[in-house]
């Protein structure tokens, strides 16, 4: 008799089977991968026990790629090819990158996203980020013991459509199936809210290495509703490092340093900043390539004073987010601090003064985002438990609209609209007999198209000729849970329709992504071939060495002809070993094995005779 298993909708038919999913915090400074084990979210360590992976990638001339700590340490010796803080370049053109004059990279301002020239060719920020994500995927699969069904990847709430699409492209290149792009403050709120059973109005203050976000959330019975969000996608801990770097140059009276020395000083500036988190002062001692020595001491008060304007710059989005939510600072129940840069005492002090309460720091600010993403990934993968019944209601950070006559912006989807969302608006023709209409999709809060970010252009053709103003063209904007946009236009009387899945002008085209994916596959095949060749070369060396040792020890067991034949085959194996054909090397090894079969048998017989010499059979141990 067959057994029929009945399950509730959305539940697995194999309740014993846990689907492997992870949450990834792709950070400016450090990145983490987390998962849910036994109902608890944990960050996964590498083989050395480190959970945080420095977001650094180094391209080397021999074709190898270093990721993480090794790449980070190479900044001072190979600054052009050791790329750090690549998140600040995601979805950005050259004019959008701050402090570009202090960066050692060889930029290429091609149409679309800025590129970086390396010894391995021109690389986009998407490709660099993919290397970081790939390393985290490999770590997760090794730790969990199987292939991942998907990942939730976090992005700053104030990332625009171009930056979100670029992040998704990077995940595709890394071989990840993206279950969802989740705003970092929302992920932090999930981790904090579920860990503390919190309810009420909370502010999530997220100051990372390269971005700043402030989100206002309402937590109620498993519902995480984002009321408003604001921020600055070009403000973070790196800017504090840069300010200290400029202070060092000024105090030490250093003329414009070399690329290598600039990197050394920037690394020292970051070390000093981190030390000031727990100490009242920090030394800055470094020997430059020119022989000059920098020997300074920076105090916590000096550092706070030189970066006061940056801290105040974070409070402007805070005020805007509260205004959009219709709230006053004293109505906020708690402020959750997220991001490594929030460890700075004067940042915590400024937040405490503004909200009139001490911020909440009981969760590790470096890990809280990854932990929240892991919880959401676990649910989306289908590993749902009774306590995992929650709902995320996120918002769109920037308004979406269309260009109208005169270069003006008609906003269709206002900022802080809850996702997913669909909005429609009707437009009409400008001229008599007009049979086509061009649409320009933009994102931003300004009134002029020139002040907003261009996302996409498309055309609607086949409009029946009518007098101006008679046609009714309905334009529909749809934004999914990831914050990605599609736009369609339909002429209502004839039914003609056109649509576009918005691929931002600062993202990569499908052809570029396909090329990169093919390149990755090609490199994988090359890597496999190189590994196979190396394995056969090692085996050839082992077999030749063993055979020569046997000849030296027991060569007397062979006739002159037999010995000559074996030595001839050894010479042939050596010749093949110097080549690049792994199959030929293997064939040579097999040939040597065949020709030495008789020799091996004789050696065994001889060894047995030697062992039994002078003994009777009944004397041998059983």
C-alpha positions as CSV (number, residue, x, y, z in Angstrom):
1,X,0.0,0.0,0.0
2,X,1.4,3.4,-1.0
3,X,1.6,6.2,1.5
4,X,0.3,9.6,0.6
5,X,2.0,12.6,2.3
6,X,-0.1,15.7,2.5
7,X,1.5,19.0,3.3
8,X,0.3,22.5,3.9
9,X,0.8,25.1,1.1
10,X,4.4,26.4,1.2
11,X,5.6,23.6,3.4
12,X,8.2,21.1,2.2
13,X,7.1,17.6,1.2
14,X,10.4,16.5,2.8
15,X,10.4,18.1,6.2
16,X,13.6,16.3,7.1
17,X,15.5,18.0,4.2
18,X,17.0,21.3,5.1
19,X,17.6,23.5,2.0
20,X,20.9,25.4,2.2
21,X,20.5,29.1,2.0
22,X,22.7,32.0,3.3
23,X,22.6,35.7,3.9
24,X,25.5,37.8,2.6
25,X,26.5,41.2,3.8
26,X,28.6,42.5,0.9
27,X,30.3,45.4,2.7
28,X,32.6,48.2,1.7
29,X,35.3,47.2,4.2
30,X,34.4,43.6,5.2
31,X,31.9,41.0,4.0
32,X,30.3,38.2,5.8
33,X,28.2,35.1,5.1
34,X,25.7,33.7,7.6
35,X,23.2,30.9,7.8
36,X,20.6,29.4,10.2
37,X,21.7,26.3,12.0
38,X,19.4,24.6,14.5
39,X,17.2,27.7,14.5
40,X,20.0,30.1,15.3
41,X,21.6,32.5,12.9
42,X,25.4,32.3,12.8
43,X,28.2,33.8,10.7
44,X,30.3,31.2,9.0
45,X,34.1,31.3,9.6
46,X,36.9,30.5,7.1
47,X,39.4,27.7,7.7
48,X,41.3,30.1,10.1
49,X,38.2,30.8,12.2
50,X,37.7,34.3,10.8
51,X,34.1,35.3,10.1
52,X,34.9,38.6,8.4
53,X,36.4,38.6,4.9
54,X,38.1,41.9,4.0
55,X,36.4,43.3,0.8
56,X,39.7,43.4,-1.1
57,X,40.8,41.8,-4.4
58,X,44.2,41.7,-5.9
59,X,44.9,40.8,-9.5
60,X,48.4,39.4,-10.2
61,X,50.4,39.2,-13.5
62,X,50.4,35.4,-13.4
63,X,46.6,35.3,-13.7
64,X,46.0,34.4,-10.0
65,X,43.5,36.4,-7.9
66,X,43.9,37.0,-4.2
67,X,40.8,37.8,-2.1
68,X,40.6,39.0,1.5
69,X,43.4,39.5,4.0
70,X,46.2,38.7,1.5
71,X,44.9,41.3,-1.0
72,X,44.4,43.8,1.8
73,X,48.0,43.5,2.9
74,X,49.2,44.0,-0.7
75,X,47.9,47.6,-0.9
76,X,51.2,49.2,-0.1
77,X,53.3,47.1,-2.5
78,X,50.8,46.9,-5.4
79,X,48.2,49.7,-5.0
80,X,47.0,49.7,-8.6
81,X,46.0,46.0,-8.6
82,X,44.9,45.6,-4.9
83,X,41.4,47.0,-5.0
84,X,39.6,47.9,-1.8
85,X,36.2,49.6,-1.1
86,X,34.9,48.6,-4.5
87,X,31.4,49.0,-3.3
88,X,31.8,52.7,-3.6
89,X,32.2,52.3,-7.4
90,X,29.1,50.0,-7.9
91,X,26.8,51.6,-10.4
92,X,28.8,54.8,-10.5
93,X,30.4,56.9,-13.2
94,X,33.8,58.6,-12.7
95,X,32.1,61.9,-11.7
96,X,30.1,60.2,-9.0
97,X,33.2,58.8,-7.1
98,X,34.3,61.0,-4.1
99,X,38.0,61.5,-3.2
100,X,39.0,60.0,-6.6
101,X,42.2,62.2,-6.6
102,X,43.5,60.3,-3.6
103,X,42.9,56.8,-5.1
104,X,45.8,54.9,-6.7
105,X,43.7,53.1,-9.3
106,X,43.9,53.6,-13.1
107,X,40.3,54.5,-13.8
108,X,38.7,54.2,-17.2
109,X,35.6,56.4,-17.6
110,X,33.8,54.3,-20.2
111,X,30.1,54.7,-21.0
112,X,28.3,53.3,-18.0
113,X,30.0,52.2,-14.9
114,X,33.6,53.3,-14.1
115,X,36.2,50.6,-14.8
116,X,39.6,49.9,-13.4
117,X,42.7,48.9,-15.4
118,X,44.7,46.1,-13.8
119,X,47.5,43.7,-14.9
120,X,44.7,41.3,-15.9
121,X,42.9,43.8,-18.1
122,X,40.0,46.2,-17.5
123,X,37.8,45.2,-14.6
124,X,34.4,46.5,-13.7
125,X,33.3,46.9,-10.0
126,X,30.8,44.1,-10.7
127,X,33.6,41.7,-11.6
128,X,35.6,42.7,-8.5
129,X,32.6,42.3,-6.3
130,X,31.8,38.9,-7.9
131,X,35.3,37.6,-6.7
132,X,34.3,38.5,-3.1
133,X,30.9,36.9,-3.4
134,X,32.5,33.8,-5.0
135,X,34.8,33.4,-2.1
136,X,31.9,33.6,0.4
137,X,29.9,31.1,-1.7
138,X,32.8,28.6,-1.6
139,X,33.2,29.1,2.1
140,X,29.5,28.5,2.7
141,X,29.3,25.4,0.6
142,X,32.4,23.9,2.3
143,X,31.0,24.7,5.7
144,X,27.4,23.5,5.0
145,X,28.5,20.5,2.9
146,X,26.5,21.1,-0.2
147,X,25.3,23.4,-3.0
148,X,23.3,26.5,-2.0
149,X,19.7,26.9,-3.2
150,X,20.1,30.7,-3.0
151,X,21.2,33.7,-1.1
152,X,19.8,37.0,0.3
153,X,22.2,39.8,-0.4
154,X,22.0,43.0,1.5
155,X,22.4,46.5,-0.1
156,X,22.3,50.0,1.4
157,X,18.7,51.3,1.6
158,X,19.8,54.3,-0.4
159,X,21.2,52.3,-3.3
160,X,19.5,53.4,-6.4
161,X,18.3,51.1,-9.2
162,X,21.6,51.1,-11.0
163,X,23.5,50.0,-7.9
164,X,21.0,47.3,-7.0
165,X,21.2,45.9,-10.5
166,X,25.0,45.9,-10.4
167,X,24.9,43.9,-7.1
168,X,22.6,41.4,-8.7
169,X,24.8,41.1,-11.7
170,X,27.8,40.4,-9.4
171,X,25.9,37.7,-7.7
172,X,25.1,36.0,-11.0
173,X,28.8,36.1,-11.9
174,X,29.6,34.5,-8.6
175,X,27.3,31.6,-9.3
176,X,24.7,32.7,-6.7
177,X,20.9,32.5,-7.1
178,X,19.6,35.7,-5.5
179,X,16.5,35.0,-3.5
180,X,16.1,38.7,-2.6
181,X,18.0,41.9,-2.3
182,X,17.4,43.2,1.2
183,X,18.0,46.7,2.5
184,X,20.7,46.6,5.2
185,X,18.8,48.5,7.9
186,X,15.8,46.2,7.4
187,X,18.0,43.1,7.8
188,X,19.4,44.6,11.0
189,X,15.9,45.3,12.3
190,X,14.9,41.7,11.6
191,X,17.9,40.4,13.5
192,X,17.4,42.8,16.4
193,X,13.6,42.5,16.5
194,X,13.5,38.7,16.5
195,X,16.4,38.4,19.0
196,X,14.9,40.9,21.5
197,X,11.2,40.4,20.8
198,X,11.0,44.1,20.2
199,X,7.9,46.1,19.2
200,X,7.4,49.7,18.5
201,X,9.1,52.4,16.5
202,X,12.8,52.0,15.9
203,X,15.5,53.9,14.0
204,X,18.3,51.9,12.3
205,X,21.5,54.1,12.0
206,X,23.8,52.3,9.6
207,X,27.2,53.8,9.0
208,X,29.4,51.4,7.1
209,X,32.7,51.8,5.3
210,X,31.3,53.5,2.2
211,X,27.6,54.2,2.7
212,X,25.2,55.7,5.3
213,X,21.5,54.8,5.8
214,X,18.8,55.8,8.3
215,X,15.6,53.8,8.3
216,X,12.5,54.2,10.5
217,X,10.7,50.9,11.1
218,X,7.6,49.9,12.9
219,X,7.9,46.5,14.5
220,X,4.7,44.8,15.5
221,X,3.9,41.1,15.9
222,X,6.3,39.9,13.3
223,X,5.6,42.7,10.8
224,X,8.7,44.8,9.9
225,X,7.3,47.9,8.2
226,X,9.7,50.5,6.9
227,X,8.0,53.9,7.3
228,X,10.8,55.9,5.7
229,X,14.4,55.8,4.7
230,X,17.1,58.3,3.8
231,X,20.8,58.3,3.5
232,X,24.0,59.0,1.5
233,X,25.5,56.4,-0.8
234,X,28.8,58.2,-0.8
235,X,29.4,58.7,3.0
236,X,31.0,56.2,5.3
237,X,34.0,55.2,7.4
238,X,36.3,55.6,4.4
239,X,35.6,59.4,4.6
240,X,36.8,59.5,8.2
241,X,39.9,57.6,7.2
242,X,40.5,60.1,4.4
243,X,40.1,63.1,6.7
244,X,42.7,61.6,9.1
245,X,45.0,60.9,6.1
246,X,44.8,64.6,5.1
247,X,45.6,65.5,8.7
248,X,48.7,63.3,8.6
249,X,49.9,64.8,5.3
250,X,49.4,68.3,6.8
251,X,51.1,67.7,10.1
252,X,54.0,65.7,8.7
253,X,54.4,68.3,5.9
254,X,54.7,65.6,3.3
255,X,54.9,66.6,-0.4
256,X,52.5,64.7,-2.6
257,X,53.4,61.1,-1.8
258,X,53.9,58.2,-4.2
259,X,51.1,55.8,-4.8
260,X,52.7,53.2,-2.5
261,X,53.4,55.8,0.3
262,X,49.8,57.2,0.0
263,X,48.5,53.6,0.5
264,X,50.8,53.1,3.5
265,X,49.5,56.3,5.1
266,X,45.9,55.5,4.4
267,X,46.3,52.1,6.0
268,X,47.9,53.8,9.0
269,X,45.1,56.2,9.2
270,X,42.5,53.4,9.3
271,X,44.6,51.6,12.0
272,X,44.7,54.8,14.1
273,X,40.9,55.4,13.7
274,X,40.2,51.8,14.9
275,X,42.6,52.2,17.8
276,X,40.9,55.4,18.9
277,X,37.7,53.5,19.5
278,X,39.2,52.0,22.6
279,X,42.1,54.3,23.4
280,X,42.5,58.0,24.1
281,X,45.3,58.4,21.6
282,X,46.9,56.5,18.7
283,X,50.4,56.6,17.3
284,X,51.0,57.1,13.6
285,X,54.5,55.8,12.8
286,X,55.5,54.8,9.2
287,X,58.7,54.9,7.1
288,X,58.1,56.1,3.6
289,X,59.9,54.9,0.5
290,X,61.8,58.2,0.3
291,X,63.3,57.5,3.7
292,X,61.2,60.0,5.5
293,X,59.7,59.0,8.8
294,X,56.3,60.0,10.0
295,X,56.0,59.9,13.8
296,X,52.8,61.5,15.1
297,X,50.2,61.0,17.8
298,X,46.5,61.7,17.2
299,X,44.2,62.0,20.2
300,X,40.5,61.0,20.3
301,X,39.5,64.7,20.8
302,X,41.5,65.8,17.7
303,X,40.0,63.0,15.6
304,X,36.5,64.0,16.8
305,X,37.1,67.6,16.0
306,X,38.4,67.0,12.5
307,X,35.5,64.7,11.6
308,X,32.6,66.7,13.3
309,X,31.3,67.8,9.9
310,X,31.0,64.2,8.7
311,X,29.0,63.2,11.8
312,X,26.8,66.2,11.3
313,X,26.4,65.2,7.7
314,X,24.8,61.9,8.9
315,X,22.2,63.7,10.9
316,X,20.7,65.6,7.9
317,X,19.3,62.3,6.5
318,X,18.1,61.4,10.0
319,X,16.0,64.6,10.2
320,X,14.6,64.0,6.7
321,X,13.6,60.4,7.4
322,X,11.8,61.4,10.6
323,X,10.0,64.2,8.8
324,X,8.9,61.8,6.0
325,X,7.6,59.4,8.7
326,X,5.8,62.2,10.6
327,X,7.7,61.5,13.8
328,X,9.7,63.4,16.4
329,X,13.0,62.1,17.8
330,X,11.4,61.4,21.2
331,X,8.8,59.1,19.6
332,X,11.5,56.6,18.7
333,X,11.7,53.7,21.2
334,X,15.2,52.6,20.3
335,X,18.1,53.3,17.9
336,X,19.9,50.3,16.5
337,X,23.6,50.9,15.6
338,X,24.8,49.1,12.5
339,X,28.1,49.1,10.6
340,X,31.7,49.1,11.9
341,X,32.0,52.9,11.7
342,X,29.4,53.2,14.5
343,X,32.0,52.0,17.0
344,X,33.5,55.5,17.0
345,X,32.6,57.1,20.4
346,X,31.8,60.5,19.0
347,X,29.4,59.0,16.5
348,X,27.6,57.2,19.3
349,X,27.6,60.4,21.4
350,X,26.1,62.5,18.6
351,X,23.3,59.9,18.0
352,X,22.6,59.7,21.7
353,X,22.3,63.5,22.0
354,X,20.0,63.7,19.0
355,X,17.6,61.0,20.0
356,X,17.9,61.7,23.8
357,X,18.7,58.1,24.6
358,X,21.7,55.7,24.5
359,X,21.8,53.7,21.2
360,X,21.3,49.9,21.3
361,X,24.6,48.1,20.8
362,X,23.9,44.6,22.3
363,X,24.3,43.0,18.8
364,X,27.6,43.1,17.0
365,X,27.3,46.0,14.5
366,X,29.5,44.2,12.1
367,X,27.4,41.0,12.0
368,X,23.8,42.1,12.6
369,X,23.1,42.7,8.9
370,X,24.4,39.3,7.8
371,X,22.4,37.6,10.6
372,X,19.2,39.2,9.6
373,X,19.8,38.3,5.9
374,X,20.4,34.7,6.9
375,X,17.0,34.6,8.8
376,X,15.2,35.9,5.7
377,X,17.1,33.5,3.4
378,X,16.1,30.6,5.6
379,X,12.4,31.5,5.3
380,X,12.6,32.2,1.5
381,X,14.3,28.8,1.0
382,X,11.3,27.1,2.5
383,X,12.8,26.1,5.9
384,X,9.9,27.8,7.6
385,X,9.1,27.1,11.3
386,X,6.2,28.4,13.3
387,X,8.3,31.2,14.8
388,X,9.5,32.3,11.3
389,X,6.1,33.8,10.4
390,X,7.0,37.4,9.7
391,X,6.4,40.0,7.0
392,X,8.9,42.5,5.6
393,X,7.4,45.7,4.2
394,X,10.3,47.7,2.7
395,X,10.2,51.0,0.8
396,X,11.7,52.5,-2.3
397,X,14.4,55.1,-1.4
398,X,14.1,57.4,-4.4
399,X,11.1,58.6,-6.5
400,X,10.6,57.2,-10.0
401,X,9.1,59.1,-12.9
402,X,9.1,60.2,-16.5
403,X,10.6,63.1,-18.5
404,X,7.9,65.4,-19.8
405,X,8.0,68.4,-22.1
406,X,10.6,71.0,-21.1
407,X,12.9,68.6,-19.4
408,X,10.7,68.3,-16.3
409,X,10.1,65.2,-14.1
410,X,6.7,63.8,-13.6
411,X,6.9,61.5,-10.5
412,X,4.9,58.4,-10.8
413,X,6.2,56.4,-7.8
414,X,7.0,58.6,-4.8
415,X,9.9,57.8,-2.5
416,X,9.1,55.7,0.6
417,X,6.4,53.8,-1.2
418,X,6.0,50.3,0.2
419,X,7.4,47.5,-2.0
420,X,6.4,45.7,-4.1
421,X,4.3,48.4,-5.8
422,X,2.6,49.1,-9.1
423,X,1.5,52.6,-10.1
424,X,0.0,53.9,-13.3
425,X,-0.6,57.3,-14.9
426,X,-2.0,58.4,-18.2
427,X,-0.3,60.7,-20.7
428,X,-1.2,62.0,-24.1
429,X,0.3,63.2,-27.4
430,X,1.8,66.6,-28.0
431,X,1.3,66.9,-31.8
432,X,-1.5,66.2,-34.2
433,X,-1.1,62.9,-36.0
434,X,1.6,61.7,-33.6
435,X,2.1,57.9,-34.0
436,X,5.0,57.3,-31.6
437,X,6.0,58.4,-28.2
438,X,9.5,58.2,-26.5
439,X,9.7,57.6,-22.8
440,X,12.6,58.5,-20.5
441,X,12.6,56.8,-17.1
442,X,14.4,58.7,-14.4
443,X,15.0,58.4,-10.6
444,X,15.5,61.2,-8.1
445,X,13.9,64.0,-6.1
446,X,14.8,67.0,-8.2
447,X,12.3,68.6,-10.6
448,X,14.6,68.8,-13.7
449,X,15.7,65.7,-15.6
450,X,19.3,67.0,-15.7
451,X,19.4,66.7,-11.9
452,X,18.1,63.1,-11.7
453,X,19.6,59.8,-12.7
454,X,18.7,58.4,-16.1
455,X,17.5,54.7,-15.9
456,X,16.1,53.7,-19.3
457,X,14.6,54.9,-22.6
458,X,12.0,53.1,-24.7
459,X,9.5,53.9,-27.4
460,X,5.8,53.1,-28.1
461,X,5.0,52.9,-31.8
462,X,1.8,52.3,-33.7
463,X,-0.4,54.9,-32.0
464,X,-3.4,55.7,-34.2
465,X,-3.2,59.2,-35.7
466,X,-5.3,61.6,-33.7
467,X,-5.5,65.2,-32.8
468,X,-3.1,66.3,-30.1
469,X,-4.4,65.4,-26.7
470,X,-6.9,62.8,-27.8
471,X,-4.7,59.7,-27.4
472,X,-4.6,58.0,-23.9
473,X,-1.3,56.3,-23.1
474,X,-1.3,54.5,-19.8
475,X,2.2,54.1,-18.3
476,X,2.6,51.5,-15.5
477,X,5.6,51.3,-13.1
478,X,6.2,48.0,-11.3
479,X,8.8,47.7,-8.6
480,X,9.5,44.2,-7.2
481,X,10.6,43.3,-3.7
482,X,14.3,43.8,-4.7
483,X,13.6,47.4,-5.7
484,X,14.1,46.6,-9.4
485,X,11.8,48.3,-11.9
486,X,9.9,47.5,-15.0
487,X,7.9,50.0,-17.0
488,X,5.1,49.5,-19.7
489,X,3.2,51.8,-21.9
490,X,-0.2,51.0,-23.5
491,X,-2.4,53.1,-25.9
492,X,-5.9,52.4,-24.6
493,X,-8.0,52.6,-27.7
494,X,-5.8,50.4,-30.0
495,X,-4.2,48.2,-27.4
496,X,-0.6,48.7,-28.8
497,X,1.9,48.2,-26.0
498,X,5.6,48.5,-25.3
499,X,7.6,47.8,-22.2
500,X,11.1,47.8,-20.8
501,X,12.7,45.9,-17.9
502,X,14.8,48.7,-16.6
503,X,18.5,47.9,-17.0
504,X,20.1,51.1,-15.6
505,X,22.5,53.0,-17.8
506,X,25.1,52.5,-15.2
507,X,24.6,48.7,-15.1
508,X,26.1,46.1,-17.4
509,X,24.3,45.0,-20.5
510,X,23.1,41.4,-20.9
511,X,25.8,40.9,-23.5
512,X,28.5,42.0,-21.1
513,X,27.2,39.7,-18.3
514,X,27.0,36.8,-20.8
515,X,30.6,37.5,-21.9
516,X,31.8,37.5,-18.3
517,X,30.0,34.3,-17.5
518,X,31.5,32.6,-20.5
519,X,34.9,33.9,-19.5
520,X,34.4,32.5,-16.0
521,X,33.5,29.1,-17.6
522,X,36.5,29.3,-19.9
523,X,38.8,30.1,-17.0
524,X,37.3,27.2,-15.0
525,X,38.1,24.8,-17.8
526,X,41.7,26.3,-18.0
527,X,42.0,25.8,-14.3
528,X,40.9,22.2,-14.5
529,X,43.3,21.5,-17.3
530,X,46.1,23.1,-15.4
531,X,45.3,21.0,-12.3
532,X,45.1,17.8,-14.3
533,X,48.5,18.6,-15.9
534,X,50.1,19.3,-12.6
535,X,48.7,16.1,-11.1
536,X,50.2,14.0,-13.9
537,X,53.5,15.8,-13.7
538,X,53.7,15.1,-10.0
539,X,52.8,11.4,-10.6
540,X,55.4,11.1,-13.3
541,X,58.1,12.5,-11.0
542,X,57.0,10.0,-8.3
543,X,57.0,7.0,-10.6
544,X,60.4,7.9,-12.2
545,X,62.0,8.4,-8.8
546,X,60.7,5.1,-7.5
547,X,61.8,3.2,-10.6
548,X,65.3,4.6,-10.5
549,X,65.6,3.8,-6.8
550,X,64.5,0.2,-7.6
551,X,67.1,-0.1,-10.4
552,X,69.8,1.2,-8.2
553,X,68.9,-1.4,-5.5
554,X,67.9,-4.4,-7.4
555,X,69.2,-3.8,-10.9
556,X,71.0,-7.2,-10.9
557,X,67.6,-8.9,-11.2
558,X,67.4,-7.7,-14.8
559,X,69.2,-8.6,-18.0
560,X,71.1,-5.8,-19.8
561,X,68.3,-5.7,-22.5
562,X,65.6,-5.4,-19.9
563,X,67.4,-2.7,-18.0
564,X,68.0,-0.7,-21.2
565,X,64.3,-1.0,-22.1
566,X,63.2,0.4,-18.7
567,X,65.7,3.2,-18.9
568,X,64.5,4.1,-22.4
569,X,60.9,4.3,-21.2
570,X,62.0,6.5,-18.2
571,X,63.7,8.9,-20.6
572,X,60.4,9.0,-22.6
573,X,58.4,9.8,-19.5
574,X,60.8,12.6,-18.6
575,X,60.4,14.0,-22.1
576,X,56.6,13.9,-21.9
577,X,56.7,15.4,-18.4
578,X,58.3,18.5,-19.8
579,X,55.3,19.0,-22.1
580,X,51.8,20.2,-21.5
581,X,49.7,17.2,-22.6
582,X,48.5,15.5,-19.4
583,X,47.0,12.6,-21.4
584,X,50.4,11.9,-23.0
585,X,52.1,12.0,-19.6
586,X,49.5,9.5,-18.2
587,X,50.1,7.2,-21.2
588,X,53.9,7.4,-20.6
589,X,53.3,6.5,-16.9
590,X,51.1,3.6,-17.9
591,X,53.8,2.4,-20.3
592,X,56.4,2.5,-17.6
593,X,54.1,0.5,-15.3
594,X,53.7,-2.2,-17.9
595,X,57.4,-2.5,-18.7
596,X,58.3,-2.8,-15.0
597,X,55.7,-5.4,-14.1
598,X,58.2,-8.3,-14.5
599,X,60.8,-6.4,-12.5
600,X,58.4,-5.7,-9.7
601,X,57.5,-9.4,-9.5
602,X,61.1,-10.4,-9.3
603,X,61.8,-7.9,-6.6
604,X,58.9,-9.3,-4.5
605,X,60.1,-12.8,-4.9
606,X,63.6,-11.8,-3.9
607,X,62.3,-10.0,-0.8
608,X,60.3,-13.0,0.2
609,X,63.3,-15.3,-0.2
610,X,65.5,-13.0,1.9
611,X,62.8,-12.8,4.6
612,X,62.4,-16.6,4.7
613,X,66.1,-17.5,4.5
614,X,67.1,-19.8,7.5
615,X,63.5,-20.3,8.7
616,X,61.1,-23.2,8.6
617,X,57.5,-22.7,7.7
618,X,56.2,-23.8,11.1
619,X,58.4,-21.1,12.7
620,X,56.5,-18.3,11.0
621,X,53.9,-16.5,13.1
622,X,50.3,-17.2,12.0
